Amino acid sequence: MRKVAALLFFAVAAVAAVLGLVSCHGDSAEEIAVGVAFPLTGVSEGLGGNMKKGVELAVEEINASALLGGMDLRLVFEDTEGTPDGAERAFRKLIDEDAVSVIIGPWSSSSTKRAAPLANESKVVAISPTSSASPSGITAPGDFIFRTALTVDKTVPEGIRKTKSALGYSKAATIVNAGDDFSRSGNDRVLEELAKDDHQDVEVVSEQSFSLAKNVPPPPDLLTEPLRAIKDSGADVVFVSALSPGRQEVIVRAREMGITVPLIVIALTETDVAEAEKRREESTEGVITFTNWADDITPRSVDFVGKYKAKYEEDPDAYSARSYATTQILAIAIARASTASPEDIRAALQMIGPESALDDTIFGDFYFDENGDGVYSPVVRIVRDGRFVTLE
């Protein structure tokens, strides 16, 4: 349905001049207001700050280029506080008061599940750089909802294939934060994949959970019993599904409790590694992740890292990289749209499909699937000496 409607639009929009862009959401002829809803305070403010830097770097480059024909993107930031309630408040303000055409964000899948439908109902584009739970209940119900992060449906199958080949495991354990949408989705996908005929030689010997509705560090005692059960299970690999900082705590506590088998942590980031290492040196050595981005995977990625370091005097992480890429992809869609209205931006995003993939993003080739979720090559990385390298 998305593609059929978009094809009719793009036949006309592709020949429209960028200088003819006019917004029906109150933007001037010289700029387009883009809402940004990230966690800028609270326990997740560090990662939200990194996401903000990625967006700002991208907009600086876009506005200095000829991509939008002399128009500028103007960022309107709202703080989600890292919670679904905060995301809903941020989206309502950006939609009702700021009258933006598009919102970049929010961060987590739980927040996206809460806030993105508000944008869809208002016919405002919402595009999350980092939400990656399965599409059911998130992107699937709405034509105005997009995500550029690979979902767990795309990262987990390839990740299990590669790690099983490299490690040769036969007994797996899982631990999940059952209070979070992304974590539950990732864990479900791991169990579904391991149950397939291709992996019948792998036995799941322990399924453990803890529950935190908010994205805060779990009390150490909350993890004691599930990690003890995993240690006693004889598992030779442990799959971890949790958000930051919960996954950091699982890594540290597992090592403190003498669990030495490989930990496979879905969507682990550079920030997670740095924070865990502060708590316990070498706790992340050998930890593996299925993720969306690597700093050396494409020439554009290497270029991005250099520009980011030059501007901020620090290395980017996956959150800042995905936010940068999302803003660039959005700008390309705006440039291709006949107007800066949400409807036309949506249609231009929908036209970035398998037959018209973008071939120069930091992810490599990129397109959206029928749900509005990003498609590109997943990455499997392992931590060596505090840094990610490709798992061979």
Backbone torsions as a table, in degrees:
resi	resn	phi	psi	omega
1	MET	NA	-43.4	178.6
2	ARG	-58.1	-48.4	-171.9
3	LYS	-68.7	-37.2	-178.7
4	VAL	-63.8	-45.7	179.6
5	ALA	-65.6	-38.5	-175.8
6	ALA	-70.2	-34.1	-179.3
7	LEU	-61.3	-40.7	178.2
8	LEU	-63.0	-41.4	179.2
9	PHE	-64.3	-47.3	-168.8
10	PHE	-71.9	-24.2	177.2
11	ALA	-58.9	-33.8	176.9
12	VAL	-89.0	-44.2	-173.1
13	ALA	-64.8	-31.4	-176.2
14	ALA	-63.1	-24.8	-179.2
15	VAL	-97.8	1.0	179.8
16	ALA	-75.5	141.5	178.7
17	ALA	-77.8	139.9	179.0
18	VAL	-58.9	-35.2	-178.0
19	LEU	-66.4	-12.8	-179.3
20	GLY	-89.4	4.3	-178.7
21	LEU	-61.6	129.2	176.5
22	VAL	-138.0	130.0	-178.1
23	SER	-92.6	140.7	173.8
24	CYS	-98.0	10.0	179.0
25	HIS	-110.3	26.3	171.6
26	GLY	90.5	3.6	177.0
27	ASP	-73.5	149.1	177.0
28	SER	-76.2	173.1	178.7
29	ALA	-70.4	-12.5	-176.4
30	GLU	-103.8	-13.5	-176.8
31	GLU	-150.1	157.4	176.6
32	ILE	-122.9	125.1	178.6
33	ALA	-79.2	126.9	178.0
34	VAL	-118.4	117.5	176.4
35	GLY	-74.0	145.1	177.4
36	VAL	-132.6	118.5	-177.4
37	ALA	-116.8	96.6	-177.9
38	PHE	-126.3	160.8	174.9
39	PRO	-77.5	102.0	-176.1
40	LEU	-102.8	-8.6	171.8
41	THR	-136.0	170.9	179.7
42	GLY	88.5	-171.1	-174.0
43	VAL	-64.7	-23.9	-177.9
44	SER	-99.2	13.1	-175.5
45	GLU	-64.9	-27.2	178.5
46	GLY	-64.5	-47.9	179.0
47	LEU	-70.6	-34.1	176.1
48	GLY	-64.1	-36.5	176.2
49	GLY	-64.8	-37.8	176.7
50	ASN	-66.1	-39.2	177.2
51	MET	-63.7	-41.7	178.9
52	LYS	-60.4	-41.9	179.0
53	LYS	-63.0	-40.5	179.0
54	GLY	-62.0	-44.1	178.8
55	VAL	-64.6	-44.3	-177.2
56	GLU	-65.2	-38.4	176.7
57	LEU	-63.4	-43.6	-180.0
58	ALA	-62.5	-44.5	-178.5
59	VAL	-66.5	-36.7	175.9
60	GLU	-58.9	-43.3	179.2
61	GLU	-69.8	-42.6	-178.3
62	ILE	-63.3	-46.4	-177.6
63	ASN	-69.2	-23.1	177.9
64	ALA	-85.8	-8.2	-178.0
65	SER	-98.8	179.4	177.1
66	ALA	-96.8	10.2	-172.9
67	LEU	-56.2	-44.4	-175.7
68	LEU	-99.7	18.0	173.6
69	GLY	62.7	34.5	178.8
70	GLY	97.0	-10.2	174.4
71	MET	-80.4	156.4	178.6
72	ASP	-118.2	150.3	167.3
73	LEU	-88.7	133.2	176.8
74	ARG	-116.1	120.6	-175.7
75	LEU	-86.2	135.1	175.8
76	VAL	-120.2	105.1	-174.4
77	PHE	-89.5	139.5	170.3
78	GLU	-133.8	141.7	-176.5
79	ASP	-88.8	123.3	176.7
80	THR	-87.7	-10.5	-177.9
81	GLU	61.6	10.8	177.9
82	GLY	74.2	18.7	-178.9
83	THR	-129.4	156.5	175.2
84	PRO	-60.3	-39.6	177.8
85	ASP	-61.3	-43.8	179.6
86	GLY	-65.9	-36.8	177.8
87	ALA	-64.8	-41.0	178.6
88	GLU	-63.0	-43.8	178.5
89	ARG	-62.1	-43.1	-179.2
90	ALA	-63.1	-44.0	-179.8
91	PHE	-65.1	-41.3	180.0
92	ARG	-61.5	-41.8	179.8
93	LYS	-66.7	-45.3	-179.0
94	LEU	-63.0	-35.9	-179.0
95	ILE	-79.2	-50.1	-170.9
96	ASP	-82.3	-36.4	-175.3
97	GLU	-101.1	-42.2	-176.5
98	ASP	-89.7	-14.6	175.8
99	ALA	51.6	45.7	179.5
100	VAL	-76.5	157.0	177.2
101	SER	-86.8	-24.1	-174.5
102	VAL	-150.6	147.4	177.5
103	ILE	-125.2	125.2	171.9
104	ILE	-89.3	119.1	-177.9
105	GLY	131.6	-175.6	-5.4
106	PRO	-81.4	-160.0	-173.7
107	TRP	-86.3	-62.2	-170.7
108	SER	-88.8	164.0	177.1
109	SER	-68.1	-36.3	178.0
110	SER	-62.5	-41.9	178.6
111	SER	-69.2	-38.6	179.0
112	THR	-65.3	-40.9	178.8
113	LYS	-60.8	-34.6	179.7
114	ARG	-79.5	-45.7	-168.1
115	ALA	-91.5	-36.3	-174.4
116	ALA	-59.0	-36.7	176.7
117	PRO	-59.4	-28.5	176.5
118	LEU	-63.2	-42.5	177.4
119	ALA	-65.5	-42.7	-178.5
120	ASN	-62.0	-43.1	179.0
121	GLU	-63.6	-33.8	-179.3
122	SER	-88.4	0.2	-177.5
123	LYS	58.0	47.5	172.7
124	VAL	-117.1	134.6	-178.5
125	VAL	-69.7	131.7	171.8
126	ALA	-119.7	128.7	-178.6
127	ILE	-135.6	110.6	-177.7
128	SER	-92.5	131.9	177.8
129	PRO	-79.7	-17.2	-165.4
130	THR	-132.0	-16.6	178.1
131	SER	-65.6	129.1	-174.5
132	SER	-142.0	20.3	171.6
133	ALA	-67.2	166.3	177.4
134	SER	-55.1	148.8	-172.1
135	PRO	-66.5	-22.9	-178.1
136	SER	-55.9	122.9	179.4
137	GLY	83.4	-3.5	-179.7
138	ILE	-120.0	-80.3	-180.0
139	THR	-87.2	-33.2	-173.8
140	ALA	-54.1	-38.3	-176.3
141	PRO	-78.1	-9.9	-169.9
142	GLY	-134.0	129.7	-180.0
143	ASP	-72.6	-17.4	-179.0
144	PHE	-96.8	4.5	-175.9
145	ILE	-106.7	125.0	179.9
146	PHE	-131.1	156.2	172.2
147	ARG	-141.9	140.8	178.9
148	THR	-100.6	-17.6	175.6
149	ALA	-71.0	143.0	172.7
150	LEU	-64.4	135.1	175.9
151	THR	-77.7	164.7	179.1
152	VAL	-62.6	-24.8	176.8
153	ASP	-62.1	-25.9	-178.6
154	LYS	-97.8	-33.2	-176.8
155	THR	-84.3	-38.0	-172.1
156	VAL	-66.6	-48.2	-179.1
157	PRO	-57.7	-45.9	179.2
158	GLU	-67.1	-37.7	179.4
159	GLY	-63.8	-42.7	178.7
160	ILE	-67.0	-40.7	178.5
161	ARG	-58.4	-47.5	-176.6
162	LYS	-70.9	-42.5	-177.6
163	THR	-70.6	-35.9	177.7
164	LYS	-64.5	-40.2	177.8
165	SER	-65.4	-40.4	-175.7
166	ALA	-78.1	-37.1	-172.6
167	LEU	-102.0	-26.0	179.8
168	GLY	66.8	33.9	-177.3
169	TYR	-74.1	153.5	179.8
170	SER	-131.2	-13.2	178.4
171	LYS	-130.2	116.8	-175.2
172	ALA	-115.6	145.9	171.4
173	ALA	-121.2	155.3	177.6
174	THR	-130.6	148.2	171.7
175	ILE	-139.4	134.1	-171.6
176	VAL	-139.2	144.5	167.3
177	ASN	-81.0	103.3	-175.0
178	ALA	-73.8	-5.5	-179.0
179	GLY	-93.7	6.6	-174.3
180	ASP	-129.7	136.5	-176.1
181	ASP	-62.6	-47.7	-179.5
182	PHE	-60.7	-45.0	-176.3
183	SER	-64.0	-45.6	178.0
184	ARG	-62.0	-42.4	-179.2
185	SER	-62.4	-44.6	178.8
186	GLY	-63.0	-43.2	-179.9
187	ASN	-65.0	-43.0	178.2
188	ASP	-59.3	-41.1	-178.0
189	ARG	-67.7	-37.0	176.6
190	VAL	-61.9	-47.8	-178.3
191	LEU	-65.1	-39.5	177.8
192	GLU	-63.0	-42.1	-177.9
193	GLU	-68.4	-42.1	-179.2
194	LEU	-68.5	-20.3	178.8
195	ALA	-82.4	-7.4	-178.5
196	LYS	-73.1	158.6	-177.1
197	ASP	-57.5	-34.6	-178.7
198	ASP	-62.1	-19.8	-175.0
199	HIS	-123.9	30.1	-179.1
200	GLN	-66.4	-16.1	178.5
201	ASP	-82.5	0.9	177.0
202	VAL	-108.8	122.3	179.3
203	GLU	-101.1	130.3	173.9
204	VAL	-85.5	108.9	-171.5
205	VAL	-96.8	-12.5	179.5
206	SER	-158.4	128.2	175.0
207	GLU	-119.5	111.9	-174.6
208	GLN	-120.6	158.4	179.9
209	SER	-150.0	160.6	165.7
210	PHE	-137.8	167.8	-174.9
211	SER	-134.9	119.7	173.1
212	LEU	-134.6	115.4	180.0
213	ALA	-74.5	-28.6	179.7
214	LYS	-104.6	153.5	-178.6
215	ASN	-83.2	76.2	178.5
216	VAL	-128.5	159.3	177.7
217	PRO	-62.0	131.6	177.7
218	PRO	-70.4	140.9	173.2
219	PRO	-57.0	136.8	-176.8
220	PRO	-51.0	-37.9	-178.0
221	ASP	-65.8	-23.1	179.5
222	LEU	-64.1	-26.6	-176.7
223	LEU	-97.3	-9.1	-172.6
224	THR	-60.5	-52.8	-176.0
225	GLU	-66.8	-48.0	179.3
226	PRO	-62.8	-37.3	179.4
227	LEU	-72.1	-32.7	175.8
228	ARG	-65.2	-41.1	178.8
229	ALA	-63.0	-39.2	177.9
230	ILE	-65.2	-44.1	-180.0
231	LYS	-59.8	-38.9	-177.4
232	ASP	-81.3	-8.2	-172.8
233	SER	-80.4	-17.2	-176.2
234	GLY	82.0	12.9	179.1
235	ALA	-62.3	141.4	175.6
236	ASP	-106.4	8.6	171.2
237	VAL	-159.3	147.7	-179.8
238	VAL	-127.9	124.1	175.8
239	PHE	-94.0	129.0	-176.7
240	VAL	-116.3	124.4	178.3
241	SER	-122.8	103.9	-179.6
242	ALA	-163.8	158.6	174.6
243	LEU	-84.5	166.6	167.4
244	SER	-70.1	142.3	-0.2
245	PRO	-92.7	8.0	-179.4
246	GLY	-59.6	-42.4	-179.3
247	ARG	-68.3	-30.7	175.3
248	GLN	-62.1	-43.6	-179.1
249	GLU	-65.0	-39.1	178.7
250	VAL	-62.4	-43.7	179.7
251	ILE	-60.4	-50.4	-176.3
252	VAL	-63.7	-47.3	-177.9
253	ARG	-66.7	-37.8	178.6
254	ALA	-60.3	-45.1	179.7
255	ARG	-67.8	-38.8	178.1
256	GLU	-62.6	-32.2	-178.3
257	MET	-88.8	4.8	174.3
258	GLY	86.4	17.1	174.4
259	ILE	-82.6	110.7	-173.0
260	THR	-108.3	-6.2	-179.3
261	VAL	-70.1	161.9	-179.4
262	PRO	-59.0	136.1	172.5
263	LEU	-102.2	129.0	176.2
264	ILE	-111.3	109.8	-171.9
265	VAL	-111.2	115.2	-177.4
266	ILE	-66.6	127.7	174.0
267	ALA	65.6	29.9	174.1
268	LEU	-62.0	142.4	-178.6
269	THR	-119.0	169.9	176.1
270	GLU	-59.2	-38.0	178.3
271	THR	-64.5	-40.9	177.1
272	ASP	-58.6	-44.4	-178.7
273	VAL	-62.4	-46.9	-178.5
274	ALA	-61.9	-42.9	-178.4
275	GLU	-68.6	-41.0	178.1
276	ALA	-64.8	-38.8	179.9
277	GLU	-65.8	-30.3	175.5
278	LYS	-63.5	-34.9	-178.7
279	ARG	-77.7	-42.4	-177.7
280	ARG	-150.8	115.1	-178.4
281	GLU	-61.8	140.1	179.6
282	GLU	63.9	14.1	178.5
283	SER	-67.1	-26.9	-177.3
284	THR	-96.5	-1.2	-179.5
285	GLU	-59.6	124.0	179.4
286	GLY	84.4	-1.9	177.0
287	VAL	-70.7	138.4	-175.6
288	ILE	-113.2	148.8	176.5
289	THR	-138.2	149.5	167.2
290	PHE	-100.1	122.0	-171.8
291	THR	-144.3	-176.6	-170.8
292	ASN	-103.9	-15.4	-168.7
293	TRP	-154.9	146.6	172.2
294	ALA	-135.2	144.7	-171.9
295	ASP	-68.2	-16.5	-176.4
296	ASP	-121.4	17.9	-170.1
297	ILE	-79.3	-26.4	178.8
298	THR	-140.4	158.4	174.9
299	PRO	-57.7	-37.8	178.4
300	ARG	-65.4	-33.8	178.3
301	SER	-67.5	-43.7	177.4
302	VAL	-61.6	-41.4	178.3
303	ASP	-62.8	-43.2	178.1
304	PHE	-60.0	-45.9	-179.5
305	VAL	-58.4	-43.9	179.3
306	GLY	-61.8	-43.6	-179.7
307	LYS	-67.5	-39.4	179.7
308	TYR	-64.1	-45.7	179.7
309	LYS	-64.6	-37.1	179.0
310	ALA	-65.6	-36.2	-177.1
311	LYS	-81.7	-41.9	-170.7
312	TYR	-110.4	-6.2	179.6
313	GLU	57.6	39.2	175.3
314	GLU	-158.8	163.0	178.6
315	ASP	-78.7	144.5	173.2
316	PRO	-74.3	160.0	170.1
317	ASP	-115.8	-177.4	-176.6
318	ALA	-62.7	-32.2	-179.9
319	TYR	-67.1	-45.9	179.4
320	SER	-67.5	-37.4	179.7
321	ALA	-64.1	-46.7	-179.0
322	ARG	-66.0	-35.0	178.7
323	SER	-69.0	-38.9	175.6
324	TYR	-61.0	-49.6	-178.1
325	ALA	-63.3	-41.0	179.4
326	THR	-59.5	-43.1	-179.4
327	THR	-66.4	-39.2	177.5
328	GLN	-64.9	-44.1	179.5
329	ILE	-64.0	-42.1	177.3
330	LEU	-60.6	-43.7	-179.1
331	ALA	-62.6	-38.0	177.3
332	ILE	-62.7	-41.8	178.6
333	ALA	-64.5	-42.2	178.8
334	ILE	-61.6	-40.8	179.3
335	ALA	-64.0	-31.4	-178.8
336	ARG	-85.2	-17.1	-177.2
337	ALA	-75.5	152.8	-179.9
338	SER	-78.7	-26.6	172.2
339	THR	-139.9	171.8	178.0
340	ALA	-93.4	22.0	175.9
341	SER	-72.4	153.0	178.1
342	PRO	-57.2	-37.9	-178.8
343	GLU	-62.2	-41.8	-177.8
344	ASP	-76.3	-34.5	174.8
345	ILE	-64.9	-43.2	177.1
346	ARG	-56.8	-48.3	-177.9
347	ALA	-62.9	-38.2	178.4
348	ALA	-67.6	-37.2	175.4
349	LEU	-64.5	-42.6	-179.6
350	GLN	-62.0	-28.2	-178.9
351	MET	-77.5	-6.5	174.3
352	ILE	-83.9	77.4	-175.0
353	GLY	-113.0	-172.6	-176.1
354	PRO	-56.0	-35.8	-178.2
355	GLU	-84.6	-9.9	-178.6
356	SER	-135.4	43.8	-177.9
357	ALA	-64.8	148.1	172.3
358	LEU	-77.7	131.7	-174.1
359	ASP	-110.1	12.4	-176.6
360	ASP	-137.8	46.7	175.5
361	THR	-103.8	169.6	178.8
362	ILE	-69.1	-14.0	175.9
363	PHE	-87.9	-9.4	-167.5
364	GLY	92.8	-146.6	177.5
365	ASP	-64.2	135.1	-174.8
366	PHE	-138.9	138.1	169.1
367	TYR	-153.2	168.6	176.6
368	PHE	-98.8	142.6	174.7
369	ASP	-86.3	-172.6	-175.1
370	GLU	-65.2	-19.1	178.2
371	ASN	-90.7	-8.2	-175.1
372	GLY	90.3	15.4	178.1
373	ASP	-99.1	144.1	-178.0
374	GLY	-65.6	146.4	176.3
375	VAL	-129.9	124.4	173.8
376	TYR	-165.8	-173.2	-173.5
377	SER	-81.7	124.1	175.6
378	PRO	-69.8	162.4	-176.2
379	VAL	-124.4	135.7	174.6
380	VAL	-115.2	120.2	-173.9
381	ARG	-126.4	155.9	176.5
382	ILE	-129.8	144.1	-179.6
383	VAL	-84.7	124.1	174.4
384	ARG	-130.1	121.2	179.6
385	ASP	53.9	40.9	174.4
386	GLY	82.0	4.3	-179.2
387	ARG	-132.3	152.6	178.4
388	PHE	-79.9	137.5	170.0
389	VAL	-134.2	160.6	-179.4
390	THR	-67.3	134.2	176.6
391	LEU	-73.3	123.1	178.9
392	GLU	-96.8	NA	NA
